[in-house]
Amino acid sequence: MNRIGVSLVLLVAVGAGLLALTPVPRAEAEGRVKTDFTPQQEQQIEALVRQYILEHPEIIPEAVAELQRREVVKVLETYRADIETPFPGAEAGNPKGDVILVEFFDFRCPFCRKSHSDLKRLIKEDPNLRVVFRDLPILDREGAEPLSRRAAIAALAAAKQGRYYDLHDALFSAPGRMTQETLVTAVREAGLDEKRLAADMNDADIEQEIAKNLQLAGNLGLSGTPTYVIGDQIISGAVDYNDLKEAVAKARAAKAGK
């Protein structure tokens, strides 16, 4: 049992002991009678709790972390179906994998680019991993060419040809910053039908998907890219292969009840 668990057991035991001393009946408004602490007992409990916290202040950040974890789990459970259900074709790995890794990313994000090779390696080495991509074009600057959104729209349109990940990989594997020329080159490297792609880029369902991703990011309180959702974990920022692998292993163990 961790320190928080021990502390809670201790406090419950103390509370139970004090309650057993001299329970006092208290009349409720509905006419029922309830046993409650006396003011003296409450003071004793408060003093013991205060003393324990002063002697073991490390339990405070542990308790805060646990509270935050529970809040994350609650939010994820509320939106899990939307988070883990991909735009048709916007995924990689095993579609029946036992663990789903969701990445919120922007094609212009340098940290997403940096993490791409690690995620690509993980997909290759873990045959039971399903990766869902959520395009989150948030890095376009006002007045500048909207390359983040254009690349996201192109990638989602490529999904209609079954080549989402081909374009995704080509864009992140291209050297230097993304430009319009980079996007055109990546489209050709991915072997896409360019005329069909141009037509599909105007489909309303693609704009709806991007709007949905932006809304999900807001609901989850995401502040940047990349952000990964793996099981009950939200991991933000550039992480390496080992971090991703550990998070997947943790989600897999939790699912197995270990």
C-alpha contacts under 8 A as a table, 3 or more apart, distances in Angstrom:
res1	aa1	res2	aa2	distance
1	M	5	G	5.78
1	M	6	V	6.41
2	N	5	G	5.28
2	N	6	V	6.31
3	R	6	V	5.04
3	R	7	S	6.01
3	R	59	I	6.93
4	I	7	S	5.04
4	I	8	L	6.16
4	I	59	I	6.18
4	I	62	E	7.14
4	I	63	A	6.91
5	G	8	L	5.19
5	G	9	V	6.19
6	V	9	V	5.13
6	V	10	L	6.11
7	S	10	L	5.05
7	S	11	L	6.18
8	L	11	L	5.14
8	L	12	V	6.01
9	V	12	V	5.15
9	V	13	A	6.01
10	L	13	A	5.12
10	L	14	V	6.12
11	L	14	V	4.99
11	L	15	G	5.99
11	L	49	V	7.07
12	V	15	G	4.98
12	V	16	A	6.01
13	A	16	A	5.07
13	A	17	G	6.11
14	V	17	G	5.11
14	V	18	L	6.25
14	V	45	I	7.36
15	G	18	L	5.21
15	G	19	L	6.05
15	G	45	I	6.58
16	A	19	L	5.00
16	A	20	A	6.19
17	G	20	A	5.19
17	G	21	L	6.64
18	L	21	L	5.23
18	L	22	T	7.63
18	L	41	Q	6.33
18	L	45	I	7.91
19	L	22	T	6.47
19	L	23	P	5.83
19	L	36	D	7.66
19	L	37	F	6.31
19	L	41	Q	7.60
20	A	23	P	6.28
23	P	35	T	5.82
23	P	36	D	6.22
23	P	37	F	6.45
23	P	38	T	7.54
24	V	35	T	5.41
24	V	36	D	5.68
24	V	37	F	6.65
24	V	38	T	6.69
25	P	33	V	6.10
25	P	34	K	5.53
25	P	35	T	4.61
25	P	36	D	6.46
26	R	33	V	5.58
26	R	34	K	5.20
26	R	35	T	6.03
26	R	36	D	6.58
27	A	31	G	6.27
27	A	32	R	6.04
27	A	33	V	4.78
27	A	34	K	6.49
28	E	31	G	5.34
28	E	32	R	5.27
28	E	33	V	5.96
28	E	34	K	7.00
29	A	32	R	7.32
37	F	40	Q	7.86
37	F	41	Q	5.73
37	F	42	E	6.17
38	T	41	Q	5.14
38	T	42	E	6.34
39	P	42	E	5.09
39	P	43	Q	6.28
40	Q	43	Q	5.14
40	Q	44	Q	6.32
41	Q	44	Q	5.02
41	Q	45	I	6.26
42	E	45	I	5.16
42	E	46	E	6.14
43	Q	46	E	5.11
43	Q	47	A	6.09
44	Q	47	A	5.15
44	Q	48	L	6.24
45	I	48	L	5.15
45	I	49	V	6.13
46	E	49	V	5.15
46	E	50	R	6.00
47	A	50	R	5.13
47	A	51	Q	6.04
48	L	51	Q	5.11
48	L	52	Y	6.13
49	V	52	Y	5.17
49	V	53	I	6.20
50	R	53	I	5.23
50	R	54	L	6.16
51	Q	54	L	5.17
51	Q	55	E	6.21
52	Y	55	E	5.11
52	Y	56	H	5.97
53	I	56	H	4.93
53	I	57	P	5.17
53	I	59	I	7.28
53	I	60	I	7.75
54	L	57	P	5.53
56	H	59	I	6.18
57	P	60	I	5.78
58	E	61	P	6.15
58	E	62	E	6.75
59	I	62	E	4.94
59	I	63	A	5.92
60	I	63	A	5.08
60	I	64	V	6.17
61	P	64	V	4.91
61	P	65	A	5.95
62	E	65	A	5.11
62	E	66	E	6.17
63	A	66	E	5.07
63	A	67	L	6.17
64	V	67	L	5.05
64	V	68	Q	6.18
65	A	68	Q	5.07
65	A	69	R	6.12
66	E	69	R	4.99
66	E	70	R	6.25
67	L	70	R	5.18
67	L	71	E	6.29
68	Q	71	E	5.06
68	Q	72	V	6.19
69	R	72	V	5.09
69	R	73	V	6.24
70	R	73	V	5.08
70	R	74	K	6.18
71	E	74	K	5.05
71	E	75	V	6.27
72	V	75	V	5.22
72	V	76	L	6.07
72	V	232	D	7.18
72	V	233	Q	7.51
72	V	234	I	7.61
73	V	76	L	5.11
73	V	77	E	6.06
73	V	232	D	5.52
73	V	233	Q	7.74
74	K	77	E	5.27
74	K	78	T	6.38
75	V	78	T	5.14
75	V	79	Y	6.54
75	V	220	L	6.82
76	L	79	Y	5.30
76	L	80	R	5.25
76	L	220	L	7.60
76	L	232	D	6.84
77	E	80	R	5.09
79	Y	82	D	5.54
79	Y	83	I	6.13
79	Y	216	L	7.76
80	R	83	I	4.98
80	R	84	E	5.95
81	A	84	E	5.42
81	A	85	T	5.89
82	D	85	T	5.46
82	D	86	P	7.97
82	D	216	L	7.95
83	I	86	P	7.55
83	I	102	V	7.30
83	I	216	L	7.31
84	E	100	I	7.02
84	E	102	V	6.60
84	E	132	V	6.61
85	T	132	V	7.52
86	P	89	G	7.16
86	P	90	A	5.83
86	P	91	E	6.63
86	P	132	V	5.75
86	P	133	F	6.93
86	P	134	R	7.42
87	F	90	A	5.37
87	F	156	L	7.66
87	F	209	E	7.03
88	P	91	E	7.93
88	P	159	A	6.76
88	P	160	K	7.55
89	G	159	A	4.84
89	G	160	K	7.00
89	G	162	G	6.03
89	G	163	R	7.64
89	G	164	Y	6.28
90	A	132	V	6.38
90	A	133	F	5.70
90	A	134	R	7.71
90	A	156	L	6.85
90	A	159	A	5.97
90	A	164	Y	5.67
90	A	165	Y	6.95
91	E	95	P	7.90
91	E	130	R	7.38
91	E	131	V	5.46
91	E	132	V	4.46
91	E	133	F	5.63
91	E	164	Y	7.50
91	E	165	Y	6.86
92	A	95	P	7.32
92	A	123	I	7.49
92	A	130	R	6.22
92	A	131	V	5.14
92	A	132	V	6.69
92	A	165	Y	6.58
93	G	97	G	7.71
93	G	123	I	5.58
93	G	124	K	7.57
93	G	127	P	7.05
93	G	128	N	7.62
93	G	129	L	5.86
93	G	130	R	4.86
93	G	131	V	5.93
94	N	97	G	4.93
94	N	127	P	6.37
94	N	128	N	5.82
94	N	129	L	5.63
94	N	130	R	4.83
94	N	131	V	7.78
95	P	130	R	5.54
96	K	128	N	7.43
96	K	130	R	6.91
97	G	100	I	6.83
97	G	127	P	7.48
97	G	128	N	4.28
97	G	129	L	4.77
97	G	130	R	4.98
98	D	128	N	5.75
98	D	129	L	6.42
98	D	130	R	7.45
98	D	252	R	7.21
99	V	128	N	6.87
99	V	129	L	5.36
99	V	130	R	6.17
99	V	230	I	7.58
99	V	231	G	7.23
99	V	248	V	6.90
99	V	251	A	6.88
99	V	252	R	6.12
100	I	129	L	6.19
100	I	130	R	4.80
100	I	131	V	5.74
100	I	132	V	7.08
100	I	230	I	6.28
100	I	231	G	7.01
101	L	129	L	7.30
101	L	130	R	6.19
101	L	131	V	4.78
101	L	132	V	6.19
101	L	228	Y	6.79
101	L	229	V	5.93
101	L	230	I	4.79
101	L	231	G	7.48
101	L	248	V	7.50
102	V	131	V	5.75
102	V	132	V	4.66
102	V	133	F	5.86
102	V	134	R	7.11
102	V	228	Y	5.46
102	V	229	V	5.00
102	V	230	I	6.42
103	E	131	V	7.51
103	E	132	V	6.38
103	E	133	F	5.13
103	E	134	R	5.90
103	E	226	P	6.66
103	E	227	T	5.79
103	E	228	Y	4.60
103	E	229	V	6.57
104	F	133	F	6.38
104	F	134	R	4.74
104	F	135	D	6.03
104	F	136	L	5.95
104	F	225	T	6.31
104	F	226	P	5.65
104	F	227	T	5.18
104	F	228	Y	6.33
105	F	109	C	7.27
105	F	112	C	6.26
105	F	133	F	7.62
105	F	134	R	6.53
105	F	135	D	5.60
105	F	136	L	5.35
105	F	137	P	7.39
105	F	225	T	5.10
105	F	226	P	4.80
105	F	227	T	6.82
106	D	109	C	5.21
106	D	112	C	6.93
106	D	135	D	6.22
106	D	136	L	5.30
106	D	137	P	5.03
106	D	138	I	6.74
106	D	139	L	7.11
106	D	148	S	6.37
106	D	152	A	7.74
106	D	225	T	6.50
106	D	226	P	7.33
107	F	112	C	7.24
107	F	113	R	7.45
107	F	137	P	7.34
107	F	148	S	5.85
107	F	151	A	6.73
107	F	152	A	7.22
107	F	171	L	7.34
107	F	172	F	7.07
107	F	178	M	7.73
108	R	112	C	7.95
108	R	113	R	7.88
108	R	139	L	6.76
108	R	147	L	7.62
108	R	148	S	5.85
108	R	177	R	7.26
108	R	178	M	6.30
109	C	112	C	5.24
109	C	113	R	6.39
109	C	139	L	7.29
109	C	225	T	6.86
109	C	226	P	7.68
110	P	113	R	4.97
110	P	114	K	6.13
111	F	114	K	4.90
111	F	115	S	6.18
111	F	225	T	7.38
111	F	226	P	6.71
111	F	237	G	7.06
111	F	238	A	5.22
112	C	115	S	5.17
112	C	116	H	6.05
112	C	225	T	6.72
112	C	226	P	5.33
112	C	238	A	6.80
113	R	116	H	5.18
113	R	117	S	7.80
113	R	172	F	5.44
113	R	173	S	7.74
114	K	117	S	6.91
114	K	238	A	7.23
115	S	118	D	5.37
115	S	119	L	6.32
115	S	238	A	6.10
115	S	239	V	6.41
115	S	240	D	6.29
115	S	241	Y	7.85
116	H	119	L	5.17
116	H	120	K	6.00
116	H	172	F	6.80
117	S	120	K	4.93
117	S	121	R	6.10
118	D	121	R	5.08
118	D	122	L	6.23
118	D	240	D	6.09
118	D	241	Y	4.67
119	L	122	L	4.99
119	L	123	I	6.21
119	L	241	Y	6.67
119	L	244	L	7.51
120	K	123	I	5.19
120	K	124	K	6.36
121	R	124	K	5.09
121	R	125	E	6.16
121	R	241	Y	7.65
122	L	125	E	5.14
122	L	126	D	5.80
122	L	241	Y	6.96
122	L	244	L	7.82
122	L	245	K	6.95
123	I	126	D	5.49
123	I	127	P	7.05
123	I	129	L	6.52
123	I	130	R	7.82
123	I	131	V	7.66
124	K	127	P	6.96
126	D	129	L	5.66
134	R	213	N	6.28
135	D	152	A	5.81
135	D	210	I	6.54
135	D	213	N	6.78
136	L	152	A	7.59
136	L	210	I	6.68
136	L	213	N	6.17
136	L	214	L	6.27
136	L	225	T	7.99
137	P	140	D	7.10
137	P	148	S	4.94
137	P	149	R	5.11
137	P	152	A	6.68
137	P	210	I	7.83
138	I	148	S	7.05
138	I	149	R	7.88
139	L	148	S	6.36
140	D	144	A	6.82
140	D	145	E	7.23
140	D	146	P	5.28
140	D	147	L	6.65
140	D	148	S	5.83
140	D	149	R	7.40
141	R	144	A	5.40
141	R	145	E	7.75
141	R	146	P	7.41
146	P	149	R	5.68
146	P	150	R	6.17
147	L	150	R	4.90
147	L	151	A	5.87
147	L	178	M	7.78
147	L	179	T	7.13
147	L	180	Q	7.11
148	S	151	A	5.35
148	S	152	A	6.22
149	R	152	A	5.02
149	R	153	I	6.07
150	R	153	I	5.15
150	R	154	A	6.12
151	A	154	A	5.00
151	A	155	A	6.09
151	A	183	L	6.85
152	A	155	A	5.13
152	A	156	L	6.22
153	I	156	L	5.22
153	I	157	A	6.05
153	I	201	M	5.89
153	I	206	I	6.44
153	I	207	E	7.57
154	A	157	A	4.99
154	A	158	A	6.06
154	A	197	L	7.10
154	A	201	M	6.05
155	A	158	A	4.91
155	A	159	A	6.43
155	A	164	Y	5.48
155	A	167	L	6.18
155	A	168	H	6.50
156	L	159	A	5.04
156	L	160	K	7.10
156	L	164	Y	6.46
156	L	201	M	7.79
156	L	206	I	6.41
157	A	160	K	5.43
157	A	161	Q	7.41
157	A	164	Y	7.69
157	A	197	L	5.89
157	A	200	D	5.33
157	A	201	M	5.31
157	A	206	I	7.27
158	A	161	Q	5.26
158	A	162	G	6.52
158	A	163	R	5.22
158	A	164	Y	4.90
158	A	167	L	7.08
158	A	192	L	7.06
158	A	197	L	6.40
159	A	162	G	4.78
159	A	163	R	5.25
159	A	164	Y	4.21
159	A	165	Y	7.83
160	K	163	R	7.42
160	K	164	Y	7.79
160	K	200	D	7.66
161	Q	164	Y	7.62
161	Q	192	L	7.40
163	R	166	D	5.13
163	R	167	L	6.44
163	R	190	A	7.05
163	R	192	L	7.30
164	Y	167	L	5.48
164	Y	168	H	6.09
165	Y	168	H	4.72
165	Y	169	D	5.86
166	D	169	D	5.33
166	D	170	A	6.15
166	D	190	A	5.13
167	L	170	A	4.96
167	L	171	L	6.04
167	L	186	A	6.16
167	L	187	V	6.16
167	L	189	E	7.71
167	L	190	A	5.21
168	H	171	L	5.38
168	H	172	F	6.37
169	D	172	F	5.29
169	D	173	S	5.86
170	A	173	S	5.12
170	A	174	A	6.15
170	A	186	A	5.16
170	A	187	V	7.83
170	A	189	E	6.82
170	A	190	A	6.66
171	L	174	A	5.48
171	L	178	M	7.62
171	L	182	T	7.20
171	L	183	L	6.70
171	L	186	A	5.62
174	A	178	M	7.80
174	A	182	T	7.09
174	A	186	A	7.65
178	M	181	E	7.97
178	M	182	T	5.63
178	M	183	L	7.08
179	T	182	T	4.96
179	T	183	L	6.38
180	Q	183	L	5.09
180	Q	184	V	6.33
181	E	184	V	5.12
181	E	185	T	6.13
182	T	185	T	5.16
182	T	186	A	6.06
183	L	186	A	5.10
183	L	187	V	6.18
184	V	187	V	5.17
184	V	188	R	6.51
185	T	188	R	5.25
185	T	189	E	6.19
186	A	189	E	4.93
186	A	190	A	6.06
187	V	190	A	5.23
187	V	191	G	6.66
187	V	192	L	5.96
187	V	194	E	7.52
188	R	191	G	5.20
188	R	192	L	6.12
188	R	194	E	7.88
189	E	192	L	7.83
192	L	197	L	7.15
193	D	196	R	5.47
193	D	197	L	6.06
194	E	197	L	4.89
194	E	198	A	6.10
195	K	198	A	5.21
195	K	199	A	6.42
196	R	199	A	5.12
196	R	200	D	6.04
197	L	200	D	5.06
197	L	201	M	6.04
198	A	201	M	5.32
198	A	202	N	7.29
199	A	202	N	5.80
199	A	203	D	7.49
200	D	203	D	5.31
201	M	206	I	7.27
202	N	206	I	7.71
203	D	206	I	5.81
203	D	207	E	7.38
204	A	207	E	5.37
204	A	208	Q	6.28
205	D	208	Q	4.88
205	D	209	E	6.09
206	I	209	E	5.02
206	I	210	I	6.41
207	E	210	I	5.21
207	E	211	A	6.19
208	Q	211	A	5.08
208	Q	212	K	6.04
209	E	212	K	4.96
209	E	213	N	6.20
210	I	213	N	5.07
210	I	214	L	6.24
211	A	214	L	5.15
211	A	215	Q	6.19
212	K	215	Q	5.05
212	K	216	L	6.11
213	N	216	L	5.03
213	N	217	A	6.11
214	L	217	A	5.10
214	L	218	G	6.30
215	Q	218	G	5.05
215	Q	219	N	6.18
216	L	219	N	4.97
216	L	220	L	6.14
217	A	220	L	5.18
217	A	221	G	6.05
217	A	222	L	5.12
217	A	223	S	7.90
218	G	221	G	5.00
218	G	222	L	6.14
219	N	222	L	7.83
222	L	227	T	7.35
224	G	227	T	6.88
224	G	236	S	7.37
224	G	237	G	7.43
225	T	236	S	6.93
225	T	237	G	6.26
226	P	236	S	6.09
226	P	237	G	5.40
226	P	238	A	6.53
227	T	234	I	6.97
227	T	235	I	5.61
227	T	236	S	4.29
227	T	237	G	6.12
228	Y	233	Q	7.86
228	Y	234	I	5.69
228	Y	235	I	5.04
228	Y	236	S	6.31
229	V	232	D	7.24
229	V	233	Q	5.68
229	V	234	I	4.69
229	V	235	I	6.47
230	I	233	Q	5.19
230	I	234	I	6.59
230	I	235	I	7.97
230	I	247	A	6.73
230	I	248	V	6.50
230	I	251	A	6.51
231	G	248	V	7.82
231	G	251	A	5.01
231	G	252	R	7.97
232	D	251	A	7.13
233	Q	247	A	7.63
233	Q	251	A	7.96
236	S	239	V	7.96
239	V	243	D	5.94
239	V	244	L	6.88
240	D	243	D	5.38
240	D	244	L	6.43
241	Y	244	L	5.25
241	Y	245	K	6.04
242	N	245	K	5.02
242	N	246	E	5.98
243	D	246	E	5.21
243	D	247	A	6.20
244	L	247	A	5.12
244	L	248	V	6.20
245	K	248	V	5.15
245	K	249	A	6.16
246	E	249	A	5.03
246	E	250	K	6.11
247	A	250	K	5.06
247	A	251	A	6.24
248	V	251	A	5.12
248	V	252	R	6.08
249	A	252	R	5.03
249	A	253	A	6.11
250	K	253	A	5.16
250	K	254	A	6.15
251	A	254	A	5.09
251	A	255	K	6.14
252	R	255	K	5.13
252	R	256	A	6.26
253	A	256	A	5.04
253	A	257	G	6.22
253	A	258	K	5.24
254	A	257	G	5.00
254	A	258	K	5.76
255	K	258	K	7.64
